[in-house]
Amino acid sequence: MRVGLVCAHARPPRPPGPNGADQQVAGTHQHVARVAAELAIRGHDVHVYERRDDPDLPAVTDDGGYRVERVPVGPSTRTPTAALVPYVPDLGRWLTDRWSGDWTPDVVHGHFWIGGLAAASAVRQMSIPVVQTFHSIGVEQLRHLGRAYSGPGERIPLERALTRAVDLAVAQSTDEVEELTRMGLHRAAVAVVPAGVDTDRFSPDGESASRERQARILSVGGLAPGHGHEDLIQAMRLVGDAELIIVGGPADGELTDDTDAARLREIARRCGVSDRVRLIGAVPHEQMASWYRSADVVACAPRYASAGRVPLEAMACGVPVVGYRLGGVADTVVDEVSGRLVPPGDVRSLGSTLRRLLADDAERFAYGHAAVDRARCSYTWDRAAGTLERLYERVLNRPR
């Protein structure tokens, strides 16, 4: 099967590693790259399309068994998402021309809303089915984040229009299924395919980041409002003798000048827990397993979570998760089996649950073992790719 994966955004630069080698950056592009690699392993001919934002980059590269083609449309610099909207028709026309040659995909899979719009635009005059993964939905983000939502104004109506142009939408959580049906998609045209986790990289065996004897709670995510760190800092007043390590945001050396980091530090000071809250900045993805292993509990308290990447990685490392009962967190964590779930926004329940779990070694041990089994049995990338493969076959065999 020929599969075209359209991301449209340029791949973010990889920070240099200790020996000058590039390090992997987590996010949408990592998801697309892993899907492409897994589909290629299954024998499919996969091409990934992303915008070319650097004229020095090659137009085409072969990467891990699949081909990456960089679309020369738009500015040759890193560009915010909102600024890419005017270039969607040009992206679509470039793809149409490309697919009119000697390589035409059997199915096209758009990623994020810009990628989906470009893919749908490209196949308007072609009989190629389109599958779409939004990764996040503007109207849902707006509802959960309120004033903290920073998406472009045209995103929400364009996403609604996109739901009418695709053959099948891939949701990453059951909450996202409900949102997509409210946007107008028929329930039969939505399928849940959660993100996978690399169980070789993320496992209980391996090095752990250094720590003191004090209990450790780990939180991973951006520092902007909505990622839940504010709630966790306030919950620390109820936890007792434990430290909260926050991984995310700018690099460690840039945290001093970061306004979100300053805001979180001020919340910690007002709550009287500043001596137990540490912001360590961004950590390369290949080093995250050691940080998960160093934690007694991983806390996931975002106001919006379409996917469950962080709880999955923590579970694969054998660490129990305490999180809000929403989105990908609620789907991946089984309450009282692999961790604990509390009502979204309930800081008191969050704090008391963390305190009780940190005080019960046997319960954490049991949750950790169950978490590893769940990650390995239900959330491997091979399983995710197999599900996508069957969905592609379904849309190919369905009358359009």
N, C-alpha and C positions, 0 to 999 in steps of 0.2 A: 504494500500500500504506500502511495506517495502522500506524505503529510507535510503541510505548510503551517508552521507556527509563527504567528505574527505578533510581535511584541511592540513594535513601532518606537518605543523609547530606546535611547541609546543605552548600552550596557554601562553601568557605573564603573569608574576606574577602580582597579584593585590596589589597595595599599601595599607598599613594598614589604616583603617579609624580612626575617633576620639575615638571610643570605642573598638579598636582592631579588628573590623570587616573588611573584605576585601572590597575594593571599585572596582567598575566596570571600566574596561579599554576599551575605544572606539577603534574601528578598525575592521579588518577583522574577528577576532574571535568573537567579539560582534555581528557582522552581522550574522555569521554562527549560533551562539547560539540562536539568536532571530528567525531566519528561522526555526531552529530545534524545538523550543518551539511552534511556531505558527502551524507548520505542525502536531505536536503531539496533539495540541488542536483540530485539525480537524480530529483526529482519526487515524493518520498514525503511523506506528511503525518506529521510527527514531533512527539511530545509527550515532554518530559523531566520526570520527577517526582523532586523532592528535598524533604527535610524543611524546614519553615519554622522557623528558629531565631531569627528577629527579627520581632517584630510590626509593625515599621515597613516591612518589605519588602512589595511588592505580591504578592497571591496568584497572579497570572498575569502573565507578561511574554512578549513576542515578541522572540526573540533570534536573529539570523542566519538567518532563514527557518524557524525551528522555535519551538515554544511551550514555555515553562518553567512548570510548575505546582508551587507550593510547598504541601506537605501539612501542614496544621495539626494535627499529632499530636506529642505529647511536649512536653518543656520548651521554652520560648521563649528558650533560651540555647544556646550551644555546648555539646554534650554528648559525652562519650567514647563510643566504639563499644559497649563492654560495657554501658553504661547504656541503650542503645537496644533491647536484646533484648526486654524486657518490652512494648515498644510495637509489635512486629512484627504481632501480630494486629490492632491498631487501624489500622496502616498498610494492612494487607491489606483490611480492611473499608472503609476510605475509598476505596481504589482500586476495589474492587468496585462501590461505589455510583456512583463517578464514571463507570466504564465501562458502567454500566447505563443511562446517559442517551443523549444524541444523538451521542456520540463513543465508539466501541468499537474498540480496536486489533485489527488482524488478527494481529499477533504482538507479544509482550512480550519485552523483553531486559533481564534483571536484571544489575546491576553490583555487584561486591563481594558478600560473603555476606549482609549485612543487606538490600541491595536485592533479591537473589535470593529470600530468604525472604519478603519482602513481596510480590514479584511472584507467586511460587508460591502463596502463601496467597490472593491476590486472585482467581486464576482456578480455584480448586478446583471451583466449580460452573459454570464457563464453558468452552466448547470453544475456548479460545485457547491456542496453543502457546507454550511458554516457552523462550527461549534464555538461557544464563547465562555470564557472564564473571566469574571469581573475582578476577582481578588478582593475588591471592596466596592460597596455601592454607595453613591453619593447621598441618596435620600435617607439611607439607614445611618450613615455617619452623621448627617445633619441632625437627625432625631436624637441620637445618643450623645453627641458632643456639643450640640447647641452653639453657643458663641465661639467655642474652640474650633468649630469646623472651618477649614481654610480652603476648601475646594473652589474651583472657578464656577461662576454662576450658570454657565451653559452646560455644565456636566450633567446635572440631573435630567433636564429634558432630552439631552442627547442619549443618555443611557436608556431612557424610556423608549425612544425611537429605535435604539439598537435591539431591544427585546423583540421588536416586530420584524426584524430583518434576519434573525438567526434561526437555524433549524433546531438547535438544542443548546441549552445553557447548562454549564457545569457549576454547581454550587459546592462550596467547601464546608458547609455546615447546614444543619436543618433549619436554623434561623434564616439563613440566606435563601433557602427554598421558599419559605413563607414570604420573604420580601420580594422575590422575583415573581411569584404568582400575584402579589398585590400590584405589581407593576404591569401586569397584563399577560404574562406568559401562562400557557396552559400547564397544569401540573405534570402532565405526561411529557412535556418538553423540557423538564428540569430533572437533572440527575445529580446526586451527591457523590463527589469524588474528593475525599479529604486529601490534604497534602501528605506525602510520605515522610519518613525519617530514615536517615542513613544509620542503620543499626550496627554497622561496622565501626563508624566513627563515634557514635553515641552509644556507649555501653557502660555497664558498671565497672568494667576492668580498665585500668589505666591510671595515669597520674591525676592528682588532685591539686588544685591551687592551694597555696599555703594559707593557714588560718590559725587563730588562737583557740583556746579551749572553749570559749564562749560559743553558744549555739548560733548558727548562721541561717538567715533567711535570704534567698536570692531572688531578685526581680530583674527581668530583662525587657528592654524596650526603649523607645525614644523618650526624651525628657519633656516633650511638649504636653500640655494639658490633654487629658483623655487617655493617657497610657496607664493611669492608675497609681502612679507613685505617690501622689498626694494622699490617697486613701491609706496606702500602706504605712506611710510615715505617721499619720494620725493613729493608725491601729497599733503602732509600736508602743504607745502609752499603756496598752493593755497586755502586752506580750510578756514583759518582765525582762530578765537578763538575757538578751539576744542582740545580735547585730543584723542590720539590714544592708545588704550590698546591692547597689543599683548599677547594672551594666547597660550602657547605651549612651546615645548622644554623641557629642564631639569627642575627639581624642583627649586623653587625660590632660595633656598640656594646654588644651584649649578650654577646659572646663571653667577656669577662673573668670573668663570674659563672657561666658554663656549666660544669657538672661534666664533661660529655663532652669539651669543648674542653680543660679542664684535664688530663684523663686523657691525651689525645693529645699535649699539650705535654710531659707528664712522660715518655711513651714516647720522644718525640724527644730529650729531654734525656739519658735513659739510653742511647740508641743513639748519642749524640754527633753528632746531625744537626740539632739545634734551630735552627742558623743557616741551614739549607737547607729548612726546612718552614714554610710560611705558611698560616694559617687566615684566610680573608677573609670568612667568614660567608655569609649568603644573598645571592643575586644574582637580580634579576628575570629571569624566563624570556626576555623579549625582549632582554635584554642578554647572554645566554649565548653566542650565536654569536661575539661578539667575544672571549670568553675561550677558546673552542675554537680559534679561529684563531690565538691568541697562543701556543698550545702546540706543542711538537715531537711530543709523544706524549700521548694520553689513556689513563690507566690505569683499569681496571675490575676490582677484586678483591673483590667482595662475597662473603659466604658463602652468600647466597641471592639469586637474580635471576630472577623469573618473566618479566619483560619486558626488552627491550634498548633502552630509550629513550636512555640516555646514549651507548652506543656508536654508535647510529644517528645521533644529532645530531652527534657528533664526525666520523663517516664522511662525512656530508653536507657538512661543512665542509672535507673533504679532509685530515683528520688521522688518521694510523694509530692503531690501538688495540692495547694489550697488556692481556690480561685472563685471568681464570680460565675454564677450559673447563667452563662450566655454564650452565644456563638460557638466558635470552635473549641473554647475551653469546656463548655458543657458537653460537647460531643465526645471529646477525647478522654476526659476524666470521669470515671465512674465513682459516684459519691459513696464513701465508706468502703471502697474496694481498692482504688488506686490513689485515693486522695479524698479531699473534702471540698464540697461546693457550698457557697453561701449566697444569699440574695444579692444581686448587684447593688452597689452603693451602701450596703449595710456594714459600716466601718466597725461597729461594735461586735457584730458576729464574726467579722474577719479577724479582729484582734483576739477574741476569746477562742476561736477555732485554732489559730496559730499557737496560742499559749498552751492549749490542751494537747495538741499534737506534739509540740516540742517536749512536753513533759512525759510522753509515753513512748519509750524506746521500742517496745514490742509492736505497737500499732504502726509506727513509722516503718519498721522492718517488714511487716506484713504488706503494707501498702506499696513499699518499694519493689518487693518481689512480684506482686500482682501487676504493677505498672510496667515492668520489663516484659512480662508475658504478653500484656495487651499490646504494647508497641510492636513487638516482634511478630505477633500473630495477625494483627489487623491493619498495621500502618506502614508496611514496607513500601519502598518505591516500586518494586516489582509488582506488588498487588495493585498499586495505583495505576501503573502503566497498563496492566492487563485489563483493568476496568475501562480505561480510556479506549483501548483497542476495541473492546466490544461495543462501546458507544459509537465509535467511528463506523464500524460495520453496520450498526443499526441505522444510522442516518444515510449510509450509502445504499442500503437495500430498501429504503422507504421512498415511496413516490413523493416528488417534490411539488 
